[in-house]
Amino acid sequence: MLAATSDRFPANARAALQDQGLQKALANTGPQFQARRAAAVAALPEFEALRDAGRDIKNHTLEHLDFYLEAYAAKVEASGGHVHWCNDAIEARGTILKICRAANARTVTKGKSMVTEEIGLNDYLAQNQVTPIETDLGEYIIQLRHEMPSHIIAPALHLNREDWETTFRAAHTDLDPNRTFTERRDILTEARARLRAKFLAADVGITGANFLIAETGSSVIVTNEGNGDLTQTLPRVHIVVAGIEKLVPTLEDAATMLRLLARSATGQDMSVYTTFSTGARQSADLDGPAEYHVVLLDNGRSGMIGGEFQDMLRCIRCAACINHCPIYTAIGGHAYGAVYPGPMGSVLTPMFEGLNQARDLPNASTFCGRCESVCPVKIPLPKMLRHWREREFERHLTPATARGGLALWAWLARHPSLYRLATRAAAKFLRLTAGKRGTFHKLPFASGWSNGRDFPAPEGDTFFARLAAAQRAQR
Ligand code: SF4
């Protein structure tokens, strides 16, 4: 059983590697995300230009965030909505509960929203006699299983088909024993049938927002199931919960970001449903909520402005970095023990939970750079992970063995002739001991790497020795 705290990452990662069900689920879904994104990108010649545009829109917004926040709030109020400014998770949860109580809400339906996971909303509402019902298919099943999402756009990615059936049979005790769940359609039919009545009965609908538009005061959500639309149009009250970094200046900017989002996330040109909501229902509207509230959450975000982590606020939660990360694709999301997994989570979690608690996460990276290369808004994720590692080292949170190794390397680097001698001797020793095979199976101090794969012995001489030989030959 994986522990849902980020300080358990090393033990969780080991357990995840041994979990055959998880490994099967990861093998089934991981490569699909990569292939679909690659196909979508290949079909759009201007995708690189679009990435630049997306980065620039977000950078511009962040540089003028106070201006756009005020402009957005004014538009929301003008269209009959209410904006609630919340510094942290406690304030946000309290505000949402207050709105629910004012609406005499007993049940609330929810669209998929990572920011409500971030503030721990479901448990809080349930403790206060308001029942939250997740309506995204993946969120619905993990709510039945009392689990956290393991992925930011595919929350039940860790499950196999048989897990769905077992969970439905345990939770829906009136289920016909002869019903079969061999196809995805069977799962959808069951979830739809159960959720229909919940949609109709809910007093409040809560969604996140993929974007907030300052020009119009609109919130935008994208889904592939249409559950978000039913969540926000059927109940009397709609609450949007969003981080302050979700702003974009104009409708046109939102359109640019949407073109990037679906391609990077699921490889679609556009998500099946893209819904813009502006204010409460007006007299001429056919549907919509009587009350429209936006809960704007800071929770440490404003502290990132102007610092070395500001670029992270460009994140549009597409999960491309997660889908392409060799660490995430080997261990899944629960091992991180945090709301946000993968490279983006390894940057964000120390920010939210503190470096002491989450110190292992910035080390959950090979620095291969794939995350940055697929990020639609060009966030330099490896650079930010390195910033965390530097802080970890400065605060003496790095394990003693790693500190010792780094100190030895630093000392050698300051003594070039000794460095050359040592690296030459080490390369020779490794070549000799590898023998004819030319590879190691168990390398001392690197068993985590070489237990599962052969490690090639160095070929030829060291770089410095070759450089010196080339220089001598030129003279
Ligand atoms: S960091 Fe980039 S790739 Fe990762 S979720 Fe955010 S926007 Fe997507």
Residues whose N, C-alpha, C, O or C-beta is under 5 A from the ligand:
A	BS01	SF4	C315 I316 R317 C318 A319 A320 C321 M344 C371 V374 C375 P376 I379
